[in-house]
């Protein structure tokens, strides 16, 4: 389910298409909520994305990383109109972000080769 003002159910097979549609319309932050209470956050600047998986509300979770990436990038637009900047190491290229989200939504777990940091 996409968590918005009016939560919208979305099938796992449609998640990436829905994410792309939201990006195309300027919605750069998307929260996917599972029936088990897990949350998957996707925030992008259209080139890189922050991908975070949280077990429940209040969980610091874990997030995908691009170890060794230097610098920082801005333009990560949040739904509250805030424009965030993140270290490039804490984001991944958009294509990798889509791959990670597709796998997590489809299987419930990170891909075996995913680089991530546990923030708990």
C-alpha positions in Angstrom: 0.0 0.0 0.0 1.3 3.5 -0.8 0.9 5.6 2.3 -0.5 9.0 1.3 -3.3 11.2 2.5 -5.5 8.5 1.0 -3.6 5.1 1.2 -3.7 3.3 -2.2 -3.3 -0.4 -2.5 -0.8 -1.5 -5.2 0.2 -4.9 -6.3 3.9 -5.9 -6.1 4.0 -6.3 -9.9 2.9 -2.6 -10.3 5.2 -1.0 -7.6 8.0 0.1 -10.0 5.5 1.5 -12.5 3.7 3.4 -9.8 7.1 4.8 -8.4 8.0 6.0 -11.9 4.6 7.6 -12.4 5.0 9.4 -9.1 8.5 10.6 -10.0 7.2 11.8 -13.4 4.5 13.8 -11.6 7.0 15.4 -9.2 6.3 13.2 -6.1 9.8 12.3 -5.1 8.9 10.7 -1.7 7.0 7.4 -1.5 6.3 5.2 1.5 5.2 1.6 0.9 3.5 -0.1 3.9 3.0 -3.8 4.1 0.1 -5.6 5.9 2.7 -6.8 8.5 3.6 -3.1 9.4 6.9 -2.9 7.6 7.6 0.3 5.7 9.8 0.9 2.7 10.8 4.5 2.0 11.9 5.7 -1.4 13.1 9.3 -1.7 14.7 10.5 -4.9 16.2 13.5 -6.7 15.6 11.5 -10.0 19.3 10.5 -10.2 19.8 8.9 -6.8 17.5 7.5 -4.2 17.5 6.8 -0.5 15.9 3.4 0.1 15.1 2.5 3.7 13.4 -0.5 5.1 11.8 -0.2 8.6 10.4 -3.2 10.6 7.8 -1.0 12.3 7.0 2.5 13.4 9.9 4.0 15.3 12.4 1.5 13.9 15.5 3.3 12.7 15.7 0.6 10.0 18.4 0.0 7.5 19.2 1.8 4.2 20.9 1.1 0.9 24.4 2.6 0.5 26.9 3.2 -2.3 30.1 2.7 -0.3 32.9 4.9 -1.4 30.7 7.4 -3.2 31.9 10.9 -2.5 30.2 14.2 -2.0 26.5 14.9 -1.4 23.5 15.6 -3.5 20.4 17.7 -2.9 17.0 17.8 -4.5 15.4 15.0 -2.5 12.0 16.4 -2.3 9.9 15.4 0.7 6.1 15.5 0.8 6.2 18.2 3.5 8.0 20.5 0.8 11.4 20.0 2.5 14.3 19.7 0.1 16.9 17.3 1.6 20.5 16.7 0.9 22.2 13.4 1.6 25.8 12.1 1.4 26.1 10.2 -1.9 27.3 7.2 0.1 23.8 7.0 1.7 22.0 6.9 -1.6 22.2 4.6 -4.6 21.7 5.3 -8.4 18.1 5.4 -9.4 18.3 2.1 -11.4 19.8 0.3 -8.4 17.1 1.8 -6.2 14.4 0.4 -8.5 16.1 -3.0 -8.5 16.2 -3.0 -4.7 12.6 -1.9 -4.2 11.4 -4.5 -6.7 13.2 -7.3 -4.9 12.1 -6.2 -1.4 8.5 -5.9 -2.5 8.6 -9.2 -4.3 10.4 -11.2 -1.7 10.2 -9.3 1.6 14.0 -9.2 1.8 17.0 -7.3 0.5 18.8 -8.9 -2.5 21.8 -10.9 -1.3 24.2 -8.5 -3.1 22.6 -5.3 -1.7 24.9 -3.0 0.1 23.2 -1.6 3.2 23.7 -0.2 6.6 21.7 -1.3 9.6 20.8 1.9 11.6 19.4 0.1 14.6 
